[in-house]
Amino acid sequence: MSANLLTAAVLGRENDQYRGTAGVSSGNRDRGFRPAFLDGETGRVFLSCHADGRPAPFHLLDGLPAELTIRDPAGRVRGAKASLRSGFVLDDRFYSREEAAQLAVAE
């Protein structure tokens, strides 16, 4: 698996980096932000979902379309396309984690 893939470990490091700010789901949920992923190659945004399609309250790779993920033989997601970036959607606009954190500070 490529070291450039977006993985649960990468998401965990991002959460650590933005802990205590609106750059994590627990820090911005009350403002209406939804965890999402932006594909930098296509510009498409994907809301974070559980594998069964239910909205997820935090960043999960399980609900991403199959063409964006690498799965093990049992079907578990091991990583996602390196061009995906985690962030949030608010009012139909994508915000990076940094943008969400800055927006919340500016309020």
MOHUBEL-V273088 format. One record per residue. N is the residue number from 1. PSI is psi in degrees with one decimal (999 if undefined). Layout:
BEGIN
n-><N:N>
psi-><PSI:PSI>
END
This chain:
BEGIN
n-><1:2:3:4:5:6:7:8:9:10:11:12:13:14:15:16:17:18:19:20:21:22:23:24:25:26:27:28:29:30:31:32:33:34:35:36:37:38:39:40:41:42:43:44:45:46:47:48:49:50:51:52:53:54:55:56:57:58:59:60:61:62:63:64:65:66:67:68:69:70:71:72:73:74:75:76:77:78:79:80:81:82:83:84:85:86:87:88:89:90:91:92:93:94:95:96:97:98:99:100:101:102:103:104:105:106:107>
psi-><136.2:141.8:-14.8:-4.0:151.5:121.8:171.0:-34.5:-40.5:-45.2:-38.6:-42.2:-38.5:-42.4:-41.6:-42.5:-39.9:7.2:136.2:5.5:178.0:10.6:2.8:155.2:-43.1:-19.7:-6.3:-3.7:-39.9:-12.6:-1.4:4.6:143.3:132.0:139.9:173.3:139.2:127.4:110.4:-20.9:-38.8:-17.7:1.5:145.0:137.0:119.2:145.6:128.9:156.8:166.5:-28.5:4.1:-9.3:141.6:137.9:143.0:-1.4:178.3:119.1:138.2:-17.9:-32.9:3.3:150.8:145.7:-35.2:-10.2:-4.9:159.0:126.0:151.6:174.1:-23.9:-3.0:1.0:139.3:127.1:-19.7:170.7:163.5:133.5:-20.8:-2.2:140.1:133.2:147.7:-146.6:156.7:133.6:126.0:46.3:19.3:139.2:134.6:133.8:168.9:-42.6:-43.6:-41.3:-42.6:-42.7:-40.4:-42.1:-34.7:-35.7:-17.9:999>
END
